[in-house]
Amino acid sequence: MTDDRPPYPPFTRETALRKVQAAEDAWNTRDPLRVASAYTPDSVWRNRDVFVRGREEIVAFLTRKWERELDYALRKSLWAFDGDRIAVRFQYEWRDAEGQWWRSYGNELWEFDGRGLMRRREASINDVAIAEADRRIRGPRAAEEHGADIPLA
């Protein structure tokens, strides 16, 4: 796994937007190893009520997540940035094994090291059951939509 992940802090609006889009793109691959490579080896997470430490636990967590959250598709929006920190809002849609669709709404707080690797991630997430007809997130975002805000509801 790489030990360098540009862009690097301190972030500008442009570099923060690039970092957010890169994270969205990586998570939409649903590849736990690829996603974990963007975090420091000793990265700490809070994801809902789960606490994760290090890349090995990140890979295990994401493997379980995407076994449970089928057809996962994500959108992230930059909320704020300062120095080595970025705050994002996100929404993703997925279905469970019974076929029920869900939209998950959340906020994340990110902190990076000087090499552009995320060393801390805190995520607060709520799930809302939706009908398949109400889905609006289908697969990765088209390039012309990068940086576009996501509607609240």
Disulfide bonds with the S-S distance in Angstrom:
none
